[in-house]
């Protein structure tokens, strides 16, 4: 059984390339919030001078009309399916995607 030592990654800040589990405090749309909270994203850009510094890209964003408008391009307009997040909206992060998959599985089955 895999386990995560939370103290290993709680002390540092997320960096480019890290996988993240996030929430968005400003979204009221339940379907969008559910998608964001149940999918793993990856940080592709950090703008430390911005109020919302972390650009996170998600794979397989549904084409549904309620979800798609919440995801745009990064600031260089090269990568789509991105969204910007604050540090307090990043719930967990790791350089290994498998670590976050364990957290999602535990959350799914209320473990």
N, C-alpha and C positions, 0 to 999 in steps of 0.2 A: 504494500500500500504506500502510495506517495504521500508525503506531508510537506508542508511549507514552514520554514522557520521565518516567521514574520519579522523578527528582529534583524534579519540579514538585509532586508531591503527597505525598512521603514526609516532608517537613519540617513539615507542618501536621497538626492533629488532625481527625478526621471531624466533620462537623456535621450537623444535622438537614436532611434532604433529599438527602444524599449517597447514592449507590448503592455497595453493598459486596459484596465476595466474602469469605466467612467460612468458618471451620472451627469445629468444636466438640470440644474435647479431652476432654470428659466423656461423650460418647455412644459406646457400643460397638456399637450397632445399625448394621450396614453400610449398609442401605438408607436410613436416615435421614441418616447421615453423607454418603453419596453425593448425596442430594438437596440438602443444605445446601451442599456444596462445588461443585455444578455449576449452581447457580441464583443469580441476582443478587437481592439484597435491598435495601431502602431504609431508612435510619435515620429513624424517626418521633419518637423521644424520646431524650433524654439526661438521666440522673440522675447528676450528677457526685459526689454524696455516697454513691452505692451502690457495692458491690463489683463488680457486673456492670452497668455504666452504660448500655449501648447497646441500645435496643429496635429490632429490625429486623423489618420486615414482608416476607413473601414472597408473590408472586402464584402462583396455581394450585397450592396445596399439595394433593397427592393425598389422596383419601378413604381410602386403604388403612389398615387397622387398625394397622399397625406405624408409620406415619409421622404420622398425624393427632394422636395423644396428645402428641407432642413440641411442638406448636404451640398456643398459647393466645391470650388477649386481652392487649392492652396494659394498663398499670396503671389506665387510666380505663375499661376494659371496653367500649370503643367499636369498636376495630379488632381483627379476628381474624387468625389466621395470623402471629402475632408470636412472637418468641423473643428473649431477652436474651443479650447477648454481652459479653465483656471486650475491652479494647483489643487485647490480644495475639492474640485470635481473629480479628480483622479483618485479612485478608491484604492486600487492596487496597481502595481507595476512590477515588471520583471523582464530580464533579458531573455528568459525562456518562455515561450508561448505555452508550453505544457503546464507550467506552474499555475497559470491563470485558468487553464482548462479544468484543472482540479478544483479550483475555487468555484467556477461556474457549475460544475457537476454537483458539488456539495450544496450550492445554493438552490439548484434545481430540485434536489431531493430533500431539502431542508435538513441537511446534516450538520 
